[in-house]
């Protein structure tokens, strides 16, 4: 117990002094860039490439939508009047009627008109 109080004081002093320290930043140098020299002469032209293969056929397109119904046509012109028909044939003569009953004699009445005055 004799040493516990001084030991605590030393630990406290070390802890507080560690908080006051500024962190040290170490800068790493970047890679060295090489500067190219003057350009050399141009190389020979390369060979022409071969023709590519033909692509595959595309898929068939969708069926189009049904069209609209057309407009109704105009009413046609009235036709010409027809020709007059032929006259019909004359009908057959009718049958002769029955003979009437014999009249009564002596009962005949004759009315004479009156002369104008």
DSSP file (Angstrom, degrees, kcal/mol; ACC not computed):
  #  RESIDUE AA STRUCTURE BP1 BP2  ACC     N-H-->O    O-->H-N    N-H-->O    O-->H-N    TCO  KAPPA ALPHA  PHI   PSI    X-CA   Y-CA   Z-CA
    1    1 A X     >        0   0    0      0, 0.0     4,-0.8     0, 0.0     3,-0.1   0.000 360.0 360.0 360.0 -21.9    0.0    0.0    0.0
    2    2 A X  H  >  +     0   0    0      1,-0.2     4,-0.5     2,-0.1     3,-0.2   0.894 360.0  36.2 -65.0 -38.1    2.9    2.2    0.4
    3    3 A X  H  > S+     0   0    0      1,-0.2     4,-2.1     2,-0.1    -1,-0.2   0.552  97.1  81.9 -94.2  -8.1    3.7    2.1   -3.2
    4    4 A X  H  > S+     0   0    0      2,-0.2     4,-2.0     1,-0.2    -1,-0.2   0.900  91.2  49.5 -68.6 -39.3    0.2    2.1   -4.6
    5    5 A X  H  X S+     0   0    0     -4,-0.8     4,-1.8     2,-0.2    -1,-0.2   0.946 114.4  43.0 -68.1 -47.5   -0.4    5.8   -4.4
    6    6 A X  H  X S+     0   0    0     -4,-0.5     4,-2.0     1,-0.2    -1,-0.2   0.871 113.4  54.0 -64.6 -33.2    2.9    6.8   -6.1
    7    7 A X  H  X S+     0   0    0     -4,-2.1     4,-2.0     1,-0.2    -1,-0.2   0.886 108.4  49.0 -66.8 -38.3    2.4    4.1   -8.7
    8    8 A X  H  X S+     0   0    0     -4,-2.0     4,-2.2     2,-0.2    -1,-0.2   0.889 109.5  52.3 -67.0 -38.3   -1.1    5.5   -9.5
    9    9 A X  H  X S+     0   0    0     -4,-1.8     4,-2.1     2,-0.2    -2,-0.2   0.894 109.7  48.4 -65.3 -39.9    0.4    9.0   -9.8
   10   10 A X  H  X S+     0   0    0     -4,-2.0     4,-2.2     2,-0.2    -1,-0.2   0.903 111.9  49.1 -67.2 -41.4    3.0    7.9  -12.3
   11   11 A X  H  X S+     0   0    0     -4,-2.0     4,-2.1     1,-0.2    -2,-0.2   0.890 111.7  50.0 -64.5 -38.6    0.5    6.0  -14.4
   12   12 A X  H  X S+     0   0    0     -4,-2.2     4,-2.3     2,-0.2     5,-0.2   0.907 110.0  49.6 -66.9 -41.1   -1.8    9.0  -14.4
   13   13 A X  H  X S+     0   0    0     -4,-2.1     4,-1.9     1,-0.2    -2,-0.2   0.891 112.4  47.8 -65.3 -39.7    1.1   11.3  -15.5
   14   14 A X  H  X S+     0   0    0     -4,-2.2     4,-1.6     2,-0.2    -1,-0.2   0.883 111.6  50.6 -67.5 -38.9    2.0    9.0  -18.3
   15   15 A X  H  X S+     0   0    0     -4,-2.1     4,-1.0     1,-0.2    -2,-0.2   0.926 112.9  44.9 -66.4 -44.6   -1.6    8.7  -19.5
   16   16 A X  H  X S+     0   0    0     -4,-2.3     4,-0.9     1,-0.2    -1,-0.2   0.850 111.7  52.2 -69.7 -34.1   -2.1   12.4  -19.6
   17   17 A X  H  < S+     0   0    0     -4,-1.9     4,-0.5     1,-0.2     3,-0.2   0.814 104.0  57.6 -73.0 -27.7    1.2   13.1  -21.3
   18   18 A X  H >< S+     0   0    0     -4,-1.6     3,-0.6     1,-0.2    -1,-0.2   0.817 103.1  54.8 -69.8 -28.8    0.4   10.6  -24.0
   19   19 A X  H 3< S+     0   0    0     -4,-1.0    -1,-0.2     1,-0.2    -2,-0.2   0.767 102.5  57.2 -74.6 -24.7   -2.8   12.5  -24.9
   20   20 A X  T 3< S+     0   0    0     -4,-0.9    -1,-0.2    -3,-0.2    -2,-0.2   0.586  82.2 107.3 -83.1  -9.2   -0.9   15.8  -25.4
   21   21 A X    <   -     0   0    0     -3,-0.6     2,-0.3    -4,-0.5    -3,-0.0  -0.460  67.6-132.0 -74.5 139.4    1.4   14.4  -28.1
   22   22 A X        -     0   0    0     -2,-0.2     2,-0.1     1,-0.1    -2,-0.1  -0.705  29.6-110.1 -84.9 139.1    0.8   15.5  -31.6
   23   23 A X        -     0   0    0     -2,-0.3     2,-0.5     1,-0.1    -1,-0.1  -0.433  27.5-125.1 -71.4 146.5    0.7   12.6  -34.2
   24   24 A X        -     0   0    0     -2,-0.1     2,-0.5    -3,-0.0    -1,-0.1  -0.808  19.3-149.7 -93.8 126.5    3.7   12.4  -36.5
   25   25 A X        -     0   0    0     -2,-0.5     2,-0.6     2,-0.0    -2,-0.0  -0.858   6.1-159.1-100.2 126.3    2.7   12.4  -40.2
   26   26 A X        -     0   0    0     -2,-0.5     2,-0.5     2,-0.0    -2,-0.0  -0.926   6.7-151.4-106.7 120.5    5.1   10.5  -42.5
   27   27 A X        -     0   0    0     -2,-0.6     2,-0.5     0, 0.0    -2,-0.0  -0.816   6.7-148.7 -95.0 124.5    4.8   11.6  -46.2
   28   28 A X        -     0   0    0     -2,-0.5     2,-0.1     1,-0.0    -2,-0.0  -0.804  22.0-120.0 -93.0 126.9    5.7    8.8  -48.7
   29   29 A X        -     0   0    0     -2,-0.5     3,-0.1     1,-0.1    -1,-0.0  -0.404  29.4-118.7 -67.4 142.3    7.3   10.1  -51.9
   30   30 A X        -     0   0    0      1,-0.2    -1,-0.1    -2,-0.1     3,-0.1  -0.184  41.5 -75.9 -73.4 170.3    5.4    9.3  -55.1
   31   31 A X        -     0   0    0      1,-0.1     2,-0.3     0, 0.0    -1,-0.2  -0.362  52.9-104.7 -68.0 148.5    6.8    7.2  -57.9
   32   32 A X        -     0   0    0     -3,-0.1     2,-0.5     1,-0.0    -1,-0.1  -0.584  31.1-137.4 -77.0 130.0    9.3    8.9  -60.2
   33   33 A X        -     0   0    0     -2,-0.3     2,-0.5    -3,-0.1    -1,-0.0  -0.769  11.9-141.3 -92.4 128.5    7.8    9.8  -63.6
   34   34 A X        -     0   0    0     -2,-0.5     2,-0.5     1,-0.0    -1,-0.0  -0.764  10.1-140.3 -90.0 130.1   10.1    9.2  -66.5
   35   35 A X        -     0   0    0     -2,-0.5     2,-0.0     1,-0.0    -1,-0.0  -0.780  23.4-124.8 -88.8 126.2   10.0   11.8  -69.3
   36   36 A X        -     0   0    0     -2,-0.5     3,-0.1     1,-0.1    -1,-0.0  -0.336  20.1-128.6 -72.4 154.9   10.1   10.2  -72.7
   37   37 A X        -     0   0    0      1,-0.2    -1,-0.1    -2,-0.0     3,-0.1  -0.057  51.2 -48.7 -84.6-168.1   12.8   11.2  -75.2
   38   38 A X        -     0   0    0      1,-0.1    -1,-0.2    -2,-0.0     2,-0.1  -0.306  69.8 -96.9 -65.9 150.7   12.2   12.3  -78.8
   39   39 A X        -     0   0    0     -3,-0.1    -1,-0.1     1,-0.1     3,-0.1  -0.357  36.3-131.8 -70.5 146.7    9.9   10.1  -81.0
   40   40 A X        -     0   0    0      1,-0.2    -1,-0.1    -3,-0.1     3,-0.1  -0.244  40.6 -66.5 -87.2-179.6   11.4    7.6  -83.2
   41   41 A X        -     0   0    0      1,-0.1    -1,-0.2    -2,-0.1     2,-0.1  -0.300  62.5 -93.1 -67.4 155.5   10.6    7.0  -86.9
   42   42 A X        -     0   0    0      1,-0.1    -1,-0.1    -3,-0.1     3,-0.1  -0.375  42.0-120.7 -69.0 147.0    7.1    5.6  -87.8
   43   43 A X        -     0   0    0      1,-0.2    -1,-0.1    -3,-0.1     3,-0.1  -0.248  38.3 -77.7 -81.1 173.4    6.8    1.9  -88.1
   44   44 A X        -     0   0    0      1,-0.1    -1,-0.2    -2,-0.0     2,-0.2  -0.358  54.9 -95.8 -71.0 152.4    5.6    0.0  -91.2
   45   45 A X        -     0   0    0      1,-0.1    -1,-0.1    -3,-0.1     2,-0.0  -0.464  43.6-119.7 -69.7 138.9    1.8   -0.1  -92.0
   46   46 A X        -     0   0    0     -2,-0.2    -1,-0.1     1,-0.1     3,-0.1  -0.281  33.0 -88.9 -76.0 164.9    0.1   -3.2  -90.7
   47   47 A X        -     0   0    0      1,-0.1     2,-0.2    -2,-0.0    -1,-0.1  -0.375  48.1 -97.8 -71.8 152.0   -1.7   -5.7  -93.0
   48   48 A X        -     0   0    0      1,-0.1    -1,-0.1    -2,-0.1     2,-0.0  -0.490  42.8-117.5 -70.4 137.9   -5.4   -5.2  -93.8
   49   49 A X        -     0   0    0     -2,-0.2     2,-0.1     1,-0.1    -1,-0.1  -0.311  29.8-101.2 -73.7 160.0   -7.7   -7.2  -91.5
   50   50 A X        -     0   0    0      1,-0.1     2,-0.1    -2,-0.0    -1,-0.1  -0.400  45.1 -90.5 -78.8 159.9  -10.0   -9.9  -92.9
   51   51 A X        -     0   0    0      1,-0.1    -1,-0.1    -2,-0.1     2,-0.0  -0.454  44.6-116.4 -73.0 140.6  -13.7   -9.3  -93.4
   52   52 A X        -     0   0    0     -2,-0.1    -1,-0.1     1,-0.1     2,-0.1  -0.276  34.5 -93.9 -73.0 162.5  -15.9  -10.1  -90.5
   53   53 A X        -     0   0    0      1,-0.1     2,-0.1    -2,-0.0    -1,-0.1  -0.395  45.4 -96.2 -76.6 155.3  -18.6  -12.8  -90.7
   54   54 A X        -     0   0    0      1,-0.1    -1,-0.1    -2,-0.1     2,-0.0  -0.446  42.3-115.7 -71.3 140.7  -22.2  -11.9  -91.6
   55   55 A X        -     0   0    0     -2,-0.1    -1,-0.1     1,-0.1     3,-0.1  -0.265  34.4 -94.1 -72.7 163.4  -24.5  -11.4  -88.6
   56   56 A X        -     0   0    0      1,-0.1    -1,-0.1    -2,-0.0     2,-0.1  -0.378  49.3 -89.0 -76.5 159.0  -27.5  -13.7  -87.9
   57   57 A X        -     0   0    0      1,-0.1    -1,-0.1    -2,-0.1     2,-0.0  -0.371  45.0-115.7 -68.5 143.5  -31.0  -12.8  -89.2
   58   58 A X        -     0   0    0      1,-0.1     2,-0.1    -3,-0.1    -1,-0.1  -0.276  35.1 -93.0 -74.8 165.7  -33.1  -10.7  -87.0
   59   59 A X        -     0   0    0      1,-0.1    -1,-0.1    -2,-0.0     2,-0.1  -0.416  47.5 -91.9 -78.6 157.1  -36.4  -12.0  -85.4
   60   60 A X        -     0   0    0     -2,-0.1    -1,-0.1     1,-0.1     2,-0.0  -0.419  45.2-116.6 -68.6 140.4  -39.7  -11.4  -87.1
   61   61 A X        -     0   0    0      1,-0.1    -1,-0.1    -2,-0.1     3,-0.1  -0.221  36.3 -86.1 -73.7 167.2  -41.5   -8.2  -86.0
   62   62 A X        -     0   0    0      1,-0.1     2,-0.2    -2,-0.0    -1,-0.1  -0.328  49.2 -95.8 -70.4 154.6  -44.9   -8.2  -84.2
   63   63 A X        -     0   0    0      1,-0.1    -1,-0.1    -2,-0.0     0, 0.0  -0.503  46.0-111.8 -70.6 139.5  -48.2   -8.2  -86.2
   64   64 A X        -     0   0    0     -2,-0.2    -1,-0.1     1,-0.1     3,-0.1  -0.217  35.6 -93.3 -70.2 163.1  -49.6   -4.8  -86.8
   65   65 A X        -     0   0    0      1,-0.1    -1,-0.1     0, 0.0     2,-0.1  -0.369  48.7 -90.6 -74.1 155.7  -52.9   -3.6  -85.2
   66   66 A X        -     0   0    0      1,-0.1    -1,-0.1    -2,-0.1     2,-0.0  -0.437  47.3-117.8 -67.1 138.9  -56.2   -4.0  -87.0
   67   67 A X        -     0   0    0      1,-0.1     2,-0.1    -2,-0.1    -1,-0.1  -0.209  31.9 -91.5 -74.7 168.0  -57.1   -1.0  -89.1
   68   68 A X        -     0   0    0      1,-0.1     2,-0.2    -2,-0.0    -1,-0.1  -0.410  44.6 -97.5 -76.9 155.0  -60.2    1.2  -88.6
   69   69 A X        -     0   0    0     -2,-0.1    -1,-0.1     1,-0.1     0, 0.0  -0.542  45.1-116.5 -72.0 137.1  -63.5    0.6  -90.4
   70   70 A X        -     0   0    0     -2,-0.2    -1,-0.1     1,-0.1     2,-0.1  -0.185  35.0 -87.6 -71.3 166.9  -63.9    2.7  -93.5
   71   71 A X        -     0   0    0      1,-0.1     2,-0.2     0, 0.0    -1,-0.1  -0.384  46.6-100.4 -74.4 152.7  -66.6    5.4  -93.9
   72   72 A X        -     0   0    0      1,-0.1    -1,-0.1    -2,-0.1     0, 0.0  -0.517  42.1-113.4 -73.8 140.1  -70.0    4.5  -95.3
   73   73 A X        -     0   0    0     -2,-0.2    -1,-0.1     1,-0.1     3,-0.1  -0.231  34.9 -93.7 -71.8 163.5  -70.5    5.3  -99.0
   74   74 A X        -     0   0    0      1,-0.1     2,-0.1     0, 0.0    -1,-0.1  -0.341  47.9 -90.5 -74.7 157.6  -73.0    7.9 -100.2
   75   75 A X        -     0   0    0      1,-0.1    -1,-0.1    -2,-0.1     0, 0.0  -0.462  47.6-116.4 -69.0 139.0  -76.5    7.0 -101.3
   76   76 A X        -     0   0    0     -2,-0.1    -1,-0.1     1,-0.1     3,-0.1  -0.218  34.6 -87.9 -73.4 166.5  -76.8    6.2 -105.0
   77   77 A X        -     0   0    0      1,-0.1     2,-0.2     0, 0.0    -1,-0.1  -0.354  47.8 -97.6 -72.0 153.9  -78.9    8.2 -107.6
   78   78 A X        -     0   0    0      1,-0.1    -1,-0.1    -2,-0.1     0, 0.0  -0.503  44.2-115.3 -71.8 140.7  -82.5    7.4 -108.1
   79   79 A X        -     0   0    0     -2,-0.2    -1,-0.1     1,-0.1     3,-0.1  -0.221  34.0 -90.1 -74.2 166.5  -83.1    5.2 -111.2
   80   80 A X        -     0   0    0      1,-0.1     2,-0.2     0, 0.0    -1,-0.1  -0.349  47.9 -94.1 -72.7 155.7  -85.0    6.2 -114.3
   81   81 A X        -     0   0    0      1,-0.1    -1,-0.1    -2,-0.1     2,-0.0  -0.494  47.7-113.7 -69.6 140.0  -88.8    5.7 -114.7
   82   82 A X        -     0   0    0     -2,-0.2    -1,-0.1     1,-0.1     3,-0.1  -0.247  33.5 -91.5 -73.9 163.1  -89.6    2.4 -116.4
   83   83 A X        -     0   0    0      1,-0.1     2,-0.1    -2,-0.0    -1,-0.1  -0.365  48.6 -95.2 -71.0 153.1  -91.3    2.1 -119.9
   84   84 A X        -     0   0    0      1,-0.1    -1,-0.1    -2,-0.1     2,-0.0  -0.462  45.5-115.2 -70.1 140.5  -95.1    1.8 -120.1
   85   85 A X        -     0   0    0     -2,-0.1    -1,-0.1     1,-0.1     3,-0.1  -0.231  33.6 -90.7 -73.7 164.7  -96.4   -1.8 -120.3
   86   86 A X        -     0   0    0      1,-0.1     2,-0.2    -2,-0.0    -1,-0.1  -0.364  47.0 -95.8 -72.1 153.5  -98.2   -3.3 -123.3
   87   87 A X        -     0   0    0      1,-0.1    -1,-0.1    -2,-0.1     0, 0.0  -0.497  46.0-114.3 -70.0 138.4 -102.0   -3.2 -123.5
   88   88 A X        -     0   0    0     -2,-0.2    -1,-0.1     1,-0.1     3,-0.1  -0.232  34.6 -91.2 -71.0 163.6 -103.6   -6.4 -122.3
   89   89 A X        -     0   0    0      1,-0.1     2,-0.2     0, 0.0    -1,-0.1  -0.362  48.2 -94.3 -71.1 153.5 -105.5   -8.8 -124.5
   90   90 A X        -     0   0    0      1,-0.1    -1,-0.1    -2,-0.1     0, 0.0  -0.482  46.4-116.8 -69.2 137.4 -109.3   -8.4 -125.0
   91   91 A X        -     0   0    0     -2,-0.2    -1,-0.1     1,-0.1     3,-0.1  -0.214  33.8 -87.8 -72.4 165.8 -111.2  -10.6 -122.6
   92   92 A X        -     0   0    0      1,-0.1     2,-0.2     0, 0.0    -1,-0.1  -0.377  48.9 -97.7 -70.8 151.8 -113.6  -13.4 -123.6
   93   93 A X        -     0   0    0      1,-0.1    -1,-0.1    -2,-0.1     0, 0.0  -0.494  45.2-113.4 -70.3 138.2 -117.2  -12.6 -124.4
   94   94 A X        -     0   0    0     -2,-0.2     2,-0.1     1,-0.1    -1,-0.1  -0.224  33.8 -93.2 -71.3 163.3 -119.5  -13.4 -121.4
   95   95 A X        -     0   0    0      1,-0.1     2,-0.2     0, 0.0    -1,-0.1  -0.423  46.2 -98.7 -74.4 151.3 -122.1  -16.2 -121.4
   96   96 A X        -     0   0    0     -2,-0.1    -1,-0.1     1,-0.1     3,-0.1  -0.497  42.4-119.0 -72.2 137.8 -125.6  -15.3 -122.4
   97   97 A X        -     0   0    0     -2,-0.2    -1,-0.1     1,-0.1     2,-0.1  -0.210  34.2 -85.9 -75.0 168.1 -127.9  -14.8 -119.4
   98   98 A X        -     0   0    0      1,-0.1     2,-0.2     0, 0.0    -1,-0.1  -0.369  49.5 -99.9 -69.7 151.8 -131.0  -16.8 -118.6
   99   99 A X        -     0   0    0      1,-0.1    -1,-0.1    -3,-0.1     3,-0.1  -0.539  43.0-117.0 -73.0 137.7 -134.3  -15.8 -120.3
  100  100 A X        -     0   0    0     -2,-0.2     2,-0.1     1,-0.1    -1,-0.1  -0.178  33.4 -89.2 -72.8 168.8 -136.5  -13.8 -117.9
  101  101 A X        -     0   0    0      1,-0.1    -1,-0.1     0, 0.0     2,-0.1  -0.442  52.3 -93.3 -75.8 152.7 -140.0  -14.9 -116.7
  102  102 A X        -     0   0    0     -2,-0.1    -1,-0.1     1,-0.1     2,-0.0  -0.445  44.0-121.1 -69.8 137.9 -142.9  -13.9 -118.8
  103  103 A X        -     0   0    0     -2,-0.1     2,-0.2     1,-0.1    -1,-0.1  -0.270  25.0-102.2 -78.5 165.4 -144.6  -10.7 -117.8
  104  104 A X        -     0   0    0      3,-0.0     2,-0.3    -2,-0.0     3,-0.2  -0.597  34.5-132.5 -84.8 147.4 -148.3  -10.2 -116.7
  105  105 A X  S    S+     0   0    0     -2,-0.2    -1,-0.0     1,-0.2     0, 0.0  -0.752  76.0  24.1-101.4 150.3 -150.7   -8.8 -119.2
  106  106 A X  S    S+     0   0    0     -2,-0.3    -1,-0.2     1,-0.1    -2,-0.0   0.299  94.4  88.4  87.3  -7.3 -153.2   -6.0 -118.6
  107  107 A X        +     0   0    0     -3,-0.2     2,-0.3     2,-0.1    -2,-0.1   0.111  53.1 133.4-107.8  21.2 -151.6   -4.3 -115.7
  108  108 A X        -     0   0    0      1,-0.0     2,-0.5     2,-0.0    -3,-0.0  -0.566  38.6-160.2 -78.6 136.2 -149.4   -1.9 -117.6
  109  109 A X        -     0   0    0     -2,-0.3     2,-0.5     2,-0.0    -2,-0.1  -0.974   3.0-164.9-118.3 125.4 -149.5    1.8 -116.5
  110  110 A X        -     0   0    0     -2,-0.5     2,-0.5     2,-0.0    -2,-0.0  -0.955   4.0-157.7-114.5 130.1 -148.3    4.5 -118.9
  111  111 A X        -     0   0    0     -2,-0.5     2,-0.4     0, 0.0    -2,-0.0  -0.936   8.3-160.7-109.5 124.1 -147.6    8.0 -117.5
  112  112 A X        -     0   0    0     -2,-0.5     2,-0.2     1,-0.0    -2,-0.0  -0.827  19.9-118.9-104.6 141.7 -147.8   10.8 -120.0
  113  113 A X        -     0   0    0     -2,-0.4     2,-0.2     1,-0.1    -1,-0.0  -0.497  30.2-112.5 -76.5 149.9 -146.1   14.1 -119.5
  114  114 A X        -     0   0    0     -2,-0.2     2,-0.1     1,-0.1    -1,-0.1  -0.598  32.9-113.3 -81.5 141.0 -148.3   17.2 -119.3
  115  115 A X        -     0   0    0     -2,-0.2     2,-0.3     1,-0.1    -1,-0.1  -0.416  31.2-108.8 -74.1 153.8 -147.9   19.7 -122.1
  116  116 A X              0   0    0      1,-0.1    -1,-0.1    -2,-0.1     0, 0.0  -0.618 360.0 360.0 -80.6 138.8 -146.4   23.2 -121.3
  117  117 A X              0   0    0     -2,-0.3    -1,-0.1     0, 0.0    -2,-0.0   0.359 360.0 360.0-103.7 360.0 -148.9   26.0 -121.5
